[in-house]
Amino acid sequence: MAVQTKICGVTTPEAVQAAIAGGATHIGLVFFAKSPRNITLESARNLTTSLPSFLKIVALVVDPEHIFIDEVKAYLPKLDAVQFHGEETPELIARFKSPGLELWKAVPIRSEADVKGAENYVGAADRILYDAKPPKGAHLPGGSGLRFDWSLLRGIRHPLPWVLAGGLDAQNVAEAHRVTGADFFDVSSGVEATPGLKDVDKISAFLKATNNL
């Protein structure tokens, strides 16, 4: 299976174009006010009006109200997936099921028990995103640049299709692939010049690295 890649937290046309040029399969739009990558619905619509058909759109939300998801879908008619990055329960996520829309759940990882917790989302989420568990008191649930112990994923049977995130960049993604066997990678801070501002050269380098796996 070909490697898939998501450039998460894009906020500029330049970042989107770099993702397209490098062959990314997904882009992520962050709808979370506390994040430096937060984007308005209007800006998100403007960024996604003329994308190639191979590039999928993922909306990242944190403990959203149902009405907000409806708004996102109205602004982004080509939306492919919603990524839940808060403390959403399986029951809550299941309520958002609708035809043609994938539901992803970020699972913060620090221990084997955290990895096992992904099983709770079978029947609710369509895909799991393993990310580093943020330190206590952190204001953001992801995008911190932290990585977890990838060996926790070595050789396990995953309950759902999955994505690897957390501290990835062009220099370490090959090792991440070797250790975990991942074939779907999500990057955010690893392709930024400053928090919230993507670096087109770093995007290109990351996608070149994943294309060589």
Secondary structure as GFF3:
##gff-version 3
##sequence-region A 1 213
A	DSSP	beta_strand	4	8	.	.	.	ID=ss1
A	DSSP	alpha_helix	13	22	.	.	.	ID=ss2
A	DSSP	beta_strand	26	31	.	.	.	ID=ss3
A	DSSP	alpha_helix	41	47	.	.	.	ID=ss4
A	DSSP	beta_strand	56	61	.	.	.	ID=ss5
A	DSSP	alpha_helix	66	75	.	.	.	ID=ss6
A	DSSP	beta_strand	81	84	.	.	.	ID=ss7
A	DSSP	alpha_helix	90	94	.	.	.	ID=ss8
A	DSSP	beta_strand	102	109	.	.	.	ID=ss9
A	DSSP	alpha_helix	112	116	.	.	.	ID=ss10
A	DSSP	three_ten_helix	117	121	.	.	.	ID=ss11
A	DSSP	beta_strand	127	132	.	.	.	ID=ss12
A	DSSP	three_ten_helix	150	153	.	.	.	ID=ss13
A	DSSP	beta_strand	162	164	.	.	.	ID=ss14
A	DSSP	alpha_helix	173	180	.	.	.	ID=ss15
A	DSSP	beta_strand	184	187	.	.	.	ID=ss16
A	DSSP	three_ten_helix	189	191	.	.	.	ID=ss17
A	DSSP	beta_strand	192	194	.	.	.	ID=ss18
A	DSSP	beta_strand	197	198	.	.	.	ID=ss19
A	DSSP	alpha_helix	200	211	.	.	.	ID=ss20
###
